[in-house]
């Protein structure tokens, strides 16, 4: 059995696992803790004026905006990863098919 034929497929599988792990780390360490400046501002104002709550509705609004942006950024990152995986697997398929065609 010739193992050299499976090396490109194994490298593709390794690429997929390594990149998806890196994407999860990026999402967990950068995107999830991210806070927009407005949310931080209103949070500080709320802590300074706790008895009065000057901006009672603002903190929930910015929290919702932050959650929507986090979902958009994470989704775009995963879609970029899926597109890269698709292109690499398509290229690998056609390279292997052309090798078979030349060998025959």
C-alpha positions as CSV (number, residue, x, y, z in Angstrom):
1,X,0.0,0.0,0.0
2,X,1.4,3.4,-1.0
3,X,1.2,5.9,1.8
4,X,2.5,8.9,-0.3
5,X,-1.0,9.1,-1.9
6,X,-2.5,9.8,1.5
7,X,-0.1,12.5,2.5
8,X,-2.0,15.4,0.9
9,X,-5.2,14.3,2.5
10,X,-3.6,13.9,5.9
11,X,-2.1,17.4,5.6
12,X,-5.5,18.8,4.7
13,X,-7.0,17.1,7.8
14,X,-4.2,18.4,9.9
15,X,-4.7,21.9,8.5
16,X,-8.4,21.8,9.3
17,X,-7.9,20.7,12.9
18,X,-5.1,23.2,13.6
19,X,-6.9,26.2,12.1
20,X,-10.2,25.4,13.7
21,X,-8.4,25.2,17.1
22,X,-6.7,28.5,16.4
23,X,-10.1,30.1,15.4
24,X,-11.6,28.9,18.7
25,X,-8.7,30.4,20.7
26,X,-9.1,33.7,18.8
27,X,-12.8,33.8,19.4
28,X,-12.3,33.0,23.1
29,X,-9.4,35.3,23.8
30,X,-10.2,38.3,21.5
31,X,-13.8,38.4,20.4
32,X,-15.6,37.3,23.5
33,X,-13.9,39.7,26.0
34,X,-14.2,42.7,23.5
35,X,-16.2,45.6,24.7
36,X,-17.2,48.7,22.6
37,X,-16.1,52.0,24.1
38,X,-19.7,53.2,24.6
39,X,-20.5,50.2,26.8
40,X,-17.5,50.8,28.9
41,X,-18.4,54.5,29.3
42,X,-22.0,53.8,30.4
43,X,-20.8,51.0,32.7
44,X,-18.4,53.5,34.5
45,X,-21.2,56.1,34.7
46,X,-23.5,53.6,36.3
47,X,-20.9,52.6,38.9
48,X,-20.2,56.3,39.7
49,X,-23.9,57.2,40.0
50,X,-25.3,53.9,41.4
51,X,-28.1,55.4,43.4
52,X,-29.4,57.5,40.5
53,X,-28.9,55.2,37.5
54,X,-28.7,58.1,35.0
55,X,-28.7,55.9,31.9
56,X,-31.0,53.1,33.0
57,X,-31.6,51.7,29.5
58,X,-28.2,52.2,28.0
59,X,-26.3,49.3,29.4
60,X,-28.7,46.7,28.0
61,X,-28.7,48.4,24.6
62,X,-24.9,48.3,24.4
63,X,-24.8,44.8,25.6
64,X,-27.1,43.7,22.9
65,X,-25.1,45.6,20.2
66,X,-21.9,43.9,21.6
67,X,-23.5,40.5,21.4
68,X,-24.6,41.1,17.8
69,X,-21.1,42.3,16.8
70,X,-19.5,39.3,18.4
71,X,-21.8,36.9,16.5
72,X,-21.0,38.7,13.2
73,X,-17.2,38.7,13.8
74,X,-17.2,35.0,14.9
75,X,-19.5,34.0,12.0
76,X,-17.3,35.8,9.4
77,X,-14.2,34.2,10.8
78,X,-15.8,30.7,10.6
79,X,-17.1,31.4,7.1
80,X,-13.6,32.5,5.9
81,X,-12.2,29.3,7.4
82,X,-14.9,27.2,5.6
83,X,-14.1,28.9,2.3
84,X,-10.4,28.3,2.7
85,X,-11.1,24.7,3.5
86,X,-13.3,24.4,0.4
87,X,-10.7,25.9,-1.9
88,X,-7.9,23.7,-0.5
89,X,-9.9,20.5,-0.8
90,X,-11.0,21.4,-4.3
91,X,-7.4,22.1,-5.4
92,X,-6.3,18.9,-3.8
93,X,-9.0,16.9,-5.6
94,X,-8.1,18.3,-9.0
95,X,-4.4,17.8,-8.4
96,X,-4.9,14.2,-7.5
97,X,-7.2,13.7,-10.4
98,X,-4.7,15.1,-12.8
99,X,-2.0,12.8,-11.3
100,X,-4.2,9.8,-11.9
101,X,-4.9,11.0,-15.5
102,X,-1.2,11.4,-16.2
103,X,-0.3,8.0,-14.7
104,X,-2.9,6.2,-16.8
